[in-house]
Amino acid sequence: MTTTQERREDPNLPYNVFAKACPSRGTLEHVTGRWGALTLGALHDGSLRFNELRRRVDGVSEKMLSQTLHALERDGLVHRDAQPTNPPRVDYELTPLGREVAQRLLALIRVLEGGMDDVLAARERYDETRGAR
């Protein structure tokens, strides 16, 4: 029997994100979109309630966060725990797959944050050459 980790490392997987009809494209879009990546990153440190998550992901609207959470839950990256209290309490946390994805996203985020001086300098050079024409 093959483990999930072994399947992820297998170059002959039945899914190919570069193929137009591959279902992994939708999940990739959910994960790499601005709100998906930030939501996964915010949940990496532990479970959060909706409003805690909304405050953590500065700038996301209630509607967009709700849609993002639904998509990530459907993809099996986020677990929604609704407790039958009054008022109802709902916590969101990463699944094991969601935790793995979030760790990789956070590594990318750290690279980008660490390289922002270079990015800003490159933008300035680009804008100067384009504006000079």
Chimera marker file (.cmm) of the C-alpha trace (Angstrom):
<marker_set name="trace">
<marker id="1" x="0.000" y="0.000" z="0.000" r="1" g="1" b="0" radius="0.5"/>
<marker id="2" x="1.292" y="3.469" z="-0.923" r="1" g="1" b="0" radius="0.5"/>
<marker id="3" x="1.250" y="6.296" z="1.604" r="1" g="1" b="0" radius="0.5"/>
<marker id="4" x="-0.067" y="9.748" z="0.813" r="1" g="1" b="0" radius="0.5"/>
<marker id="5" x="3.475" y="11.135" z="1.081" r="1" g="1" b="0" radius="0.5"/>
<marker id="6" x="4.780" y="8.559" z="-1.411" r="1" g="1" b="0" radius="0.5"/>
<marker id="7" x="1.966" y="9.433" z="-3.814" r="1" g="1" b="0" radius="0.5"/>
<marker id="8" x="2.870" y="13.133" z="-3.560" r="1" g="1" b="0" radius="0.5"/>
<marker id="9" x="6.484" y="12.387" z="-4.442" r="1" g="1" b="0" radius="0.5"/>
<marker id="10" x="5.609" y="10.086" z="-7.365" r="1" g="1" b="0" radius="0.5"/>
<marker id="11" x="6.347" y="11.821" z="-10.691" r="1" g="1" b="0" radius="0.5"/>
<marker id="12" x="3.791" y="9.568" z="-12.428" r="1" g="1" b="0" radius="0.5"/>
<marker id="13" x="0.734" y="10.873" z="-10.589" r="1" g="1" b="0" radius="0.5"/>
<marker id="14" x="-2.561" y="10.684" z="-12.465" r="1" g="1" b="0" radius="0.5"/>
<marker id="15" x="-2.974" y="14.462" z="-12.015" r="1" g="1" b="0" radius="0.5"/>
<marker id="16" x="-1.201" y="17.127" z="-14.018" r="1" g="1" b="0" radius="0.5"/>
<marker id="17" x="-1.888" y="20.739" z="-13.069" r="1" g="1" b="0" radius="0.5"/>
<marker id="18" x="-0.683" y="21.843" z="-16.510" r="1" g="1" b="0" radius="0.5"/>
<marker id="19" x="-3.485" y="19.879" z="-18.199" r="1" g="1" b="0" radius="0.5"/>
<marker id="20" x="-6.564" y="22.009" z="-18.870" r="1" g="1" b="0" radius="0.5"/>
<marker id="21" x="-9.086" y="19.576" z="-17.395" r="1" g="1" b="0" radius="0.5"/>
<marker id="22" x="-7.088" y="18.550" z="-14.312" r="1" g="1" b="0" radius="0.5"/>
<marker id="23" x="-9.078" y="19.060" z="-11.088" r="1" g="1" b="0" radius="0.5"/>
<marker id="24" x="-5.907" y="20.102" z="-9.271" r="1" g="1" b="0" radius="0.5"/>
<marker id="25" x="-6.074" y="23.460" z="-11.068" r="1" g="1" b="0" radius="0.5"/>
<marker id="26" x="-9.068" y="24.567" z="-9.017" r="1" g="1" b="0" radius="0.5"/>
<marker id="27" x="-7.345" y="23.694" z="-5.768" r="1" g="1" b="0" radius="0.5"/>
<marker id="28" x="-4.161" y="25.426" z="-6.905" r="1" g="1" b="0" radius="0.5"/>
<marker id="29" x="-6.236" y="28.533" z="-7.597" r="1" g="1" b="0" radius="0.5"/>
<marker id="30" x="-7.829" y="28.354" z="-4.131" r="1" g="1" b="0" radius="0.5"/>
<marker id="31" x="-4.456" y="27.947" z="-2.449" r="1" g="1" b="0" radius="0.5"/>
<marker id="32" x="-2.462" y="30.521" z="-4.422" r="1" g="1" b="0" radius="0.5"/>
<marker id="33" x="-5.080" y="33.227" z="-4.635" r="1" g="1" b="0" radius="0.5"/>
<marker id="34" x="-4.456" y="36.172" z="-2.338" r="1" g="1" b="0" radius="0.5"/>
<marker id="35" x="-7.099" y="35.282" z="0.239" r="1" g="1" b="0" radius="0.5"/>
<marker id="36" x="-6.504" y="31.533" z="0.149" r="1" g="1" b="0" radius="0.5"/>
<marker id="37" x="-2.779" y="31.856" z="0.758" r="1" g="1" b="0" radius="0.5"/>
<marker id="38" x="-3.259" y="34.404" z="3.533" r="1" g="1" b="0" radius="0.5"/>
<marker id="39" x="-6.016" y="32.357" z="5.172" r="1" g="1" b="0" radius="0.5"/>
<marker id="40" x="-3.921" y="29.189" z="5.158" r="1" g="1" b="0" radius="0.5"/>
<marker id="41" x="-0.951" y="31.130" z="6.501" r="1" g="1" b="0" radius="0.5"/>
<marker id="42" x="-3.033" y="32.691" z="9.261" r="1" g="1" b="0" radius="0.5"/>
<marker id="43" x="-4.368" y="29.305" z="10.354" r="1" g="1" b="0" radius="0.5"/>
<marker id="44" x="-0.881" y="27.783" z="10.512" r="1" g="1" b="0" radius="0.5"/>
<marker id="45" x="-0.415" y="28.856" z="14.146" r="1" g="1" b="0" radius="0.5"/>
<marker id="46" x="-3.659" y="27.237" z="15.276" r="1" g="1" b="0" radius="0.5"/>
<marker id="47" x="-7.433" y="27.350" z="15.074" r="1" g="1" b="0" radius="0.5"/>
<marker id="48" x="-9.236" y="30.676" z="14.838" r="1" g="1" b="0" radius="0.5"/>
<marker id="49" x="-12.823" y="31.814" z="14.932" r="1" g="1" b="0" radius="0.5"/>
<marker id="50" x="-14.200" y="33.631" z="11.891" r="1" g="1" b="0" radius="0.5"/>
<marker id="51" x="-13.779" y="37.171" z="13.253" r="1" g="1" b="0" radius="0.5"/>
<marker id="52" x="-10.319" y="36.393" z="14.633" r="1" g="1" b="0" radius="0.5"/>
<marker id="53" x="-9.345" y="35.143" z="11.203" r="1" g="1" b="0" radius="0.5"/>
<marker id="54" x="-10.846" y="38.207" z="9.546" r="1" g="1" b="0" radius="0.5"/>
<marker id="55" x="-8.812" y="40.513" z="11.785" r="1" g="1" b="0" radius="0.5"/>
<marker id="56" x="-5.662" y="38.465" z="11.121" r="1" g="1" b="0" radius="0.5"/>
<marker id="57" x="-6.120" y="38.616" z="7.321" r="1" g="1" b="0" radius="0.5"/>
<marker id="58" x="-6.269" y="42.392" z="7.127" r="1" g="1" b="0" radius="0.5"/>
<marker id="59" x="-8.348" y="43.728" z="4.233" r="1" g="1" b="0" radius="0.5"/>
<marker id="60" x="-10.455" y="40.641" z="3.477" r="1" g="1" b="0" radius="0.5"/>
<marker id="61" x="-14.204" y="41.222" z="3.379" r="1" g="1" b="0" radius="0.5"/>
<marker id="62" x="-16.582" y="39.021" z="5.319" r="1" g="1" b="0" radius="0.5"/>
<marker id="63" x="-18.032" y="37.681" z="2.062" r="1" g="1" b="0" radius="0.5"/>
<marker id="64" x="-14.630" y="36.902" z="0.524" r="1" g="1" b="0" radius="0.5"/>
<marker id="65" x="-13.361" y="35.198" z="3.683" r="1" g="1" b="0" radius="0.5"/>
<marker id="66" x="-16.512" y="33.101" z="3.846" r="1" g="1" b="0" radius="0.5"/>
<marker id="67" x="-16.125" y="32.045" z="0.199" r="1" g="1" b="0" radius="0.5"/>
<marker id="68" x="-12.439" y="31.300" z="0.730" r="1" g="1" b="0" radius="0.5"/>
<marker id="69" x="-13.098" y="29.167" z="3.791" r="1" g="1" b="0" radius="0.5"/>
<marker id="70" x="-15.829" y="27.217" z="1.973" r="1" g="1" b="0" radius="0.5"/>
<marker id="71" x="-13.486" y="26.500" z="-0.946" r="1" g="1" b="0" radius="0.5"/>
<marker id="72" x="-10.612" y="25.452" z="1.331" r="1" g="1" b="0" radius="0.5"/>
<marker id="73" x="-12.923" y="23.279" z="3.412" r="1" g="1" b="0" radius="0.5"/>
<marker id="74" x="-14.309" y="21.627" z="0.280" r="1" g="1" b="0" radius="0.5"/>
<marker id="75" x="-10.751" y="20.929" z="-0.892" r="1" g="1" b="0" radius="0.5"/>
<marker id="76" x="-9.970" y="19.289" z="2.452" r="1" g="1" b="0" radius="0.5"/>
<marker id="77" x="-7.432" y="21.878" z="3.567" r="1" g="1" b="0" radius="0.5"/>
<marker id="78" x="-9.481" y="23.479" z="6.346" r="1" g="1" b="0" radius="0.5"/>
<marker id="79" x="-11.685" y="21.849" z="8.966" r="1" g="1" b="0" radius="0.5"/>
<marker id="80" x="-14.736" y="23.743" z="10.220" r="1" g="1" b="0" radius="0.5"/>
<marker id="81" x="-15.773" y="22.860" z="13.762" r="1" g="1" b="0" radius="0.5"/>
<marker id="82" x="-19.261" y="24.160" z="14.607" r="1" g="1" b="0" radius="0.5"/>
<marker id="83" x="-20.135" y="23.779" z="18.274" r="1" g="1" b="0" radius="0.5"/>
<marker id="84" x="-23.819" y="23.761" z="19.268" r="1" g="1" b="0" radius="0.5"/>
<marker id="85" x="-23.611" y="26.574" z="21.791" r="1" g="1" b="0" radius="0.5"/>
<marker id="86" x="-25.675" y="29.712" z="22.145" r="1" g="1" b="0" radius="0.5"/>
<marker id="87" x="-24.452" y="31.752" z="20.354" r="1" g="1" b="0" radius="0.5"/>
<marker id="88" x="-22.952" y="29.178" z="17.987" r="1" g="1" b="0" radius="0.5"/>
<marker id="89" x="-19.167" y="28.885" z="18.030" r="1" g="1" b="0" radius="0.5"/>
<marker id="90" x="-17.313" y="27.991" z="14.840" r="1" g="1" b="0" radius="0.5"/>
<marker id="91" x="-13.579" y="27.366" z="14.761" r="1" g="1" b="0" radius="0.5"/>
<marker id="92" x="-11.430" y="26.846" z="11.683" r="1" g="1" b="0" radius="0.5"/>
<marker id="93" x="-8.224" y="24.835" z="11.645" r="1" g="1" b="0" radius="0.5"/>
<marker id="94" x="-5.929" y="23.252" z="9.108" r="1" g="1" b="0" radius="0.5"/>
<marker id="95" x="-6.186" y="19.590" z="8.186" r="1" g="1" b="0" radius="0.5"/>
<marker id="96" x="-2.909" y="17.654" z="7.890" r="1" g="1" b="0" radius="0.5"/>
<marker id="97" x="-2.841" y="18.384" z="4.144" r="1" g="1" b="0" radius="0.5"/>
<marker id="98" x="-3.706" y="22.027" z="4.820" r="1" g="1" b="0" radius="0.5"/>
<marker id="99" x="-0.835" y="22.235" z="7.323" r="1" g="1" b="0" radius="0.5"/>
<marker id="100" x="1.623" y="20.894" z="4.739" r="1" g="1" b="0" radius="0.5"/>
<marker id="101" x="0.389" y="23.356" z="2.114" r="1" g="1" b="0" radius="0.5"/>
<marker id="102" x="0.508" y="26.252" z="4.604" r="1" g="1" b="0" radius="0.5"/>
<marker id="103" x="4.094" y="25.425" z="5.593" r="1" g="1" b="0" radius="0.5"/>
<marker id="104" x="5.164" y="25.580" z="1.965" r="1" g="1" b="0" radius="0.5"/>
<marker id="105" x="3.248" y="28.810" z="1.379" r="1" g="1" b="0" radius="0.5"/>
<marker id="106" x="4.820" y="30.399" z="4.450" r="1" g="1" b="0" radius="0.5"/>
<marker id="107" x="8.274" y="29.446" z="3.170" r="1" g="1" b="0" radius="0.5"/>
<marker id="108" x="7.459" y="31.222" z="-0.105" r="1" g="1" b="0" radius="0.5"/>
<marker id="109" x="6.050" y="34.226" z="1.780" r="1" g="1" b="0" radius="0.5"/>
<marker id="110" x="9.261" y="34.483" z="3.836" r="1" g="1" b="0" radius="0.5"/>
<marker id="111" x="11.376" y="34.410" z="0.653" r="1" g="1" b="0" radius="0.5"/>
<marker id="112" x="9.268" y="37.195" z="-0.848" r="1" g="1" b="0" radius="0.5"/>
<marker id="113" x="9.321" y="39.303" z="2.320" r="1" g="1" b="0" radius="0.5"/>
<marker id="114" x="13.092" y="38.851" z="2.583" r="1" g="1" b="0" radius="0.5"/>
<marker id="115" x="13.584" y="39.873" z="-1.032" r="1" g="1" b="0" radius="0.5"/>
<marker id="116" x="11.299" y="42.906" z="-1.098" r="1" g="1" b="0" radius="0.5"/>
<marker id="117" x="14.184" y="45.401" z="-1.213" r="1" g="1" b="0" radius="0.5"/>
<marker id="118" x="15.309" y="43.713" z="-4.444" r="1" g="1" b="0" radius="0.5"/>
<marker id="119" x="11.747" y="43.632" z="-5.775" r="1" g="1" b="0" radius="0.5"/>
<marker id="120" x="11.177" y="47.322" z="-5.043" r="1" g="1" b="0" radius="0.5"/>
<marker id="121" x="14.508" y="48.248" z="-6.667" r="1" g="1" b="0" radius="0.5"/>
<marker id="122" x="13.633" y="46.154" z="-9.737" r="1" g="1" b="0" radius="0.5"/>
<marker id="123" x="10.240" y="47.845" z="-9.989" r="1" g="1" b="0" radius="0.5"/>
<marker id="124" x="11.861" y="51.254" z="-9.795" r="1" g="1" b="0" radius="0.5"/>
<marker id="125" x="14.376" y="50.368" z="-12.540" r="1" g="1" b="0" radius="0.5"/>
<marker id="126" x="11.614" y="48.936" z="-14.704" r="1" g="1" b="0" radius="0.5"/>
<marker id="127" x="9.391" y="51.995" z="-14.243" r="1" g="1" b="0" radius="0.5"/>
<marker id="128" x="12.276" y="54.345" z="-15.007" r="1" g="1" b="0" radius="0.5"/>
<marker id="129" x="13.118" y="52.581" z="-18.261" r="1" g="1" b="0" radius="0.5"/>
<marker id="130" x="9.468" y="52.371" z="-19.310" r="1" g="1" b="0" radius="0.5"/>
<marker id="131" x="8.775" y="55.995" z="-18.401" r="1" g="1" b="0" radius="0.5"/>
<marker id="132" x="11.855" y="57.212" z="-20.254" r="1" g="1" b="0" radius="0.5"/>
<marker id="133" x="10.528" y="56.084" z="-23.625" r="1" g="1" b="0" radius="0.5"/>
<link id1="1" id2="2" r="1" g="1" b="0" radius="0.2"/>
<link id1="2" id2="3" r="1" g="1" b="0" radius="0.2"/>
<link id1="3" id2="4" r="1" g="1" b="0" radius="0.2"/>
<link id1="4" id2="5" r="1" g="1" b="0" radius="0.2"/>
<link id1="5" id2="6" r="1" g="1" b="0" radius="0.2"/>
<link id1="6" id2="7" r="1" g="1" b="0" radius="0.2"/>
<link id1="7" id2="8" r="1" g="1" b="0" radius="0.2"/>
<link id1="8" id2="9" r="1" g="1" b="0" radius="0.2"/>
<link id1="9" id2="10" r="1" g="1" b="0" radius="0.2"/>
<link id1="10" id2="11" r="1" g="1" b="0" radius="0.2"/>
<link id1="11" id2="12" r="1" g="1" b="0" radius="0.2"/>
<link id1="12" id2="13" r="1" g="1" b="0" radius="0.2"/>
<link id1="13" id2="14" r="1" g="1" b="0" radius="0.2"/>
<link id1="14" id2="15" r="1" g="1" b="0" radius="0.2"/>
<link id1="15" id2="16" r="1" g="1" b="0" radius="0.2"/>
<link id1="16" id2="17" r="1" g="1" b="0" radius="0.2"/>
<link id1="17" id2="18" r="1" g="1" b="0" radius="0.2"/>
<link id1="18" id2="19" r="1" g="1" b="0" radius="0.2"/>
<link id1="19" id2="20" r="1" g="1" b="0" radius="0.2"/>
<link id1="20" id2="21" r="1" g="1" b="0" radius="0.2"/>
<link id1="21" id2="22" r="1" g="1" b="0" radius="0.2"/>
<link id1="22" id2="23" r="1" g="1" b="0" radius="0.2"/>
<link id1="23" id2="24" r="1" g="1" b="0" radius="0.2"/>
<link id1="24" id2="25" r="1" g="1" b="0" radius="0.2"/>
<link id1="25" id2="26" r="1" g="1" b="0" radius="0.2"/>
<link id1="26" id2="27" r="1" g="1" b="0" radius="0.2"/>
<link id1="27" id2="28" r="1" g="1" b="0" radius="0.2"/>
<link id1="28" id2="29" r="1" g="1" b="0" radius="0.2"/>
<link id1="29" id2="30" r="1" g="1" b="0" radius="0.2"/>
<link id1="30" id2="31" r="1" g="1" b="0" radius="0.2"/>
<link id1="31" id2="32" r="1" g="1" b="0" radius="0.2"/>
<link id1="32" id2="33" r="1" g="1" b="0" radius="0.2"/>
<link id1="33" id2="34" r="1" g="1" b="0" radius="0.2"/>
<link id1="34" id2="35" r="1" g="1" b="0" radius="0.2"/>
<link id1="35" id2="36" r="1" g="1" b="0" radius="0.2"/>
<link id1="36" id2="37" r="1" g="1" b="0" radius="0.2"/>
<link id1="37" id2="38" r="1" g="1" b="0" radius="0.2"/>
<link id1="38" id2="39" r="1" g="1" b="0" radius="0.2"/>
<link id1="39" id2="40" r="1" g="1" b="0" radius="0.2"/>
<link id1="40" id2="41" r="1" g="1" b="0" radius="0.2"/>
<link id1="41" id2="42" r="1" g="1" b="0" radius="0.2"/>
<link id1="42" id2="43" r="1" g="1" b="0" radius="0.2"/>
<link id1="43" id2="44" r="1" g="1" b="0" radius="0.2"/>
<link id1="44" id2="45" r="1" g="1" b="0" radius="0.2"/>
<link id1="45" id2="46" r="1" g="1" b="0" radius="0.2"/>
<link id1="46" id2="47" r="1" g="1" b="0" radius="0.2"/>
<link id1="47" id2="48" r="1" g="1" b="0" radius="0.2"/>
<link id1="48" id2="49" r="1" g="1" b="0" radius="0.2"/>
<link id1="49" id2="50" r="1" g="1" b="0" radius="0.2"/>
<link id1="50" id2="51" r="1" g="1" b="0" radius="0.2"/>
<link id1="51" id2="52" r="1" g="1" b="0" radius="0.2"/>
<link id1="52" id2="53" r="1" g="1" b="0" radius="0.2"/>
<link id1="53" id2="54" r="1" g="1" b="0" radius="0.2"/>
<link id1="54" id2="55" r="1" g="1" b="0" radius="0.2"/>
<link id1="55" id2="56" r="1" g="1" b="0" radius="0.2"/>
<link id1="56" id2="57" r="1" g="1" b="0" radius="0.2"/>
<link id1="57" id2="58" r="1" g="1" b="0" radius="0.2"/>
<link id1="58" id2="59" r="1" g="1" b="0" radius="0.2"/>
<link id1="59" id2="60" r="1" g="1" b="0" radius="0.2"/>
<link id1="60" id2="61" r="1" g="1" b="0" radius="0.2"/>
<link id1="61" id2="62" r="1" g="1" b="0" radius="0.2"/>
<link id1="62" id2="63" r="1" g="1" b="0" radius="0.2"/>
<link id1="63" id2="64" r="1" g="1" b="0" radius="0.2"/>
<link id1="64" id2="65" r="1" g="1" b="0" radius="0.2"/>
<link id1="65" id2="66" r="1" g="1" b="0" radius="0.2"/>
<link id1="66" id2="67" r="1" g="1" b="0" radius="0.2"/>
<link id1="67" id2="68" r="1" g="1" b="0" radius="0.2"/>
<link id1="68" id2="69" r="1" g="1" b="0" radius="0.2"/>
<link id1="69" id2="70" r="1" g="1" b="0" radius="0.2"/>
<link id1="70" id2="71" r="1" g="1" b="0" radius="0.2"/>
<link id1="71" id2="72" r="1" g="1" b="0" radius="0.2"/>
<link id1="72" id2="73" r="1" g="1" b="0" radius="0.2"/>
<link id1="73" id2="74" r="1" g="1" b="0" radius="0.2"/>
<link id1="74" id2="75" r="1" g="1" b="0" radius="0.2"/>
<link id1="75" id2="76" r="1" g="1" b="0" radius="0.2"/>
<link id1="76" id2="77" r="1" g="1" b="0" radius="0.2"/>
<link id1="77" id2="78" r="1" g="1" b="0" radius="0.2"/>
<link id1="78" id2="79" r="1" g="1" b="0" radius="0.2"/>
<link id1="79" id2="80" r="1" g="1" b="0" radius="0.2"/>
<link id1="80" id2="81" r="1" g="1" b="0" radius="0.2"/>
<link id1="81" id2="82" r="1" g="1" b="0" radius="0.2"/>
<link id1="82" id2="83" r="1" g="1" b="0" radius="0.2"/>
<link id1="83" id2="84" r="1" g="1" b="0" radius="0.2"/>
<link id1="84" id2="85" r="1" g="1" b="0" radius="0.2"/>
<link id1="85" id2="86" r="1" g="1" b="0" radius="0.2"/>
<link id1="86" id2="87" r="1" g="1" b="0" radius="0.2"/>
<link id1="87" id2="88" r="1" g="1" b="0" radius="0.2"/>
<link id1="88" id2="89" r="1" g="1" b="0" radius="0.2"/>
<link id1="89" id2="90" r="1" g="1" b="0" radius="0.2"/>
<link id1="90" id2="91" r="1" g="1" b="0" radius="0.2"/>
<link id1="91" id2="92" r="1" g="1" b="0" radius="0.2"/>
<link id1="92" id2="93" r="1" g="1" b="0" radius="0.2"/>
<link id1="93" id2="94" r="1" g="1" b="0" radius="0.2"/>
<link id1="94" id2="95" r="1" g="1" b="0" radius="0.2"/>
<link id1="95" id2="96" r="1" g="1" b="0" radius="0.2"/>
<link id1="96" id2="97" r="1" g="1" b="0" radius="0.2"/>
<link id1="97" id2="98" r="1" g="1" b="0" radius="0.2"/>
<link id1="98" id2="99" r="1" g="1" b="0" radius="0.2"/>
<link id1="99" id2="100" r="1" g="1" b="0" radius="0.2"/>
<link id1="100" id2="101" r="1" g="1" b="0" radius="0.2"/>
<link id1="101" id2="102" r="1" g="1" b="0" radius="0.2"/>
<link id1="102" id2="103" r="1" g="1" b="0" radius="0.2"/>
<link id1="103" id2="104" r="1" g="1" b="0" radius="0.2"/>
<link id1="104" id2="105" r="1" g="1" b="0" radius="0.2"/>
<link id1="105" id2="106" r="1" g="1" b="0" radius="0.2"/>
<link id1="106" id2="107" r="1" g="1" b="0" radius="0.2"/>
<link id1="107" id2="108" r="1" g="1" b="0" radius="0.2"/>
<link id1="108" id2="109" r="1" g="1" b="0" radius="0.2"/>
<link id1="109" id2="110" r="1" g="1" b="0" radius="0.2"/>
<link id1="110" id2="111" r="1" g="1" b="0" radius="0.2"/>
<link id1="111" id2="112" r="1" g="1" b="0" radius="0.2"/>
<link id1="112" id2="113" r="1" g="1" b="0" radius="0.2"/>
<link id1="113" id2="114" r="1" g="1" b="0" radius="0.2"/>
<link id1="114" id2="115" r="1" g="1" b="0" radius="0.2"/>
<link id1="115" id2="116" r="1" g="1" b="0" radius="0.2"/>
<link id1="116" id2="117" r="1" g="1" b="0" radius="0.2"/>
<link id1="117" id2="118" r="1" g="1" b="0" radius="0.2"/>
<link id1="118" id2="119" r="1" g="1" b="0" radius="0.2"/>
<link id1="119" id2="120" r="1" g="1" b="0" radius="0.2"/>
<link id1="120" id2="121" r="1" g="1" b="0" radius="0.2"/>
<link id1="121" id2="122" r="1" g="1" b="0" radius="0.2"/>
<link id1="122" id2="123" r="1" g="1" b="0" radius="0.2"/>
<link id1="123" id2="124" r="1" g="1" b="0" radius="0.2"/>
<link id1="124" id2="125" r="1" g="1" b="0" radius="0.2"/>
<link id1="125" id2="126" r="1" g="1" b="0" radius="0.2"/>
<link id1="126" id2="127" r="1" g="1" b="0" radius="0.2"/>
<link id1="127" id2="128" r="1" g="1" b="0" radius="0.2"/>
<link id1="128" id2="129" r="1" g="1" b="0" radius="0.2"/>
<link id1="129" id2="130" r="1" g="1" b="0" radius="0.2"/>
<link id1="130" id2="131" r="1" g="1" b="0" radius="0.2"/>
<link id1="131" id2="132" r="1" g="1" b="0" radius="0.2"/>
<link id1="132" id2="133" r="1" g="1" b="0" radius="0.2"/>
</marker_set>
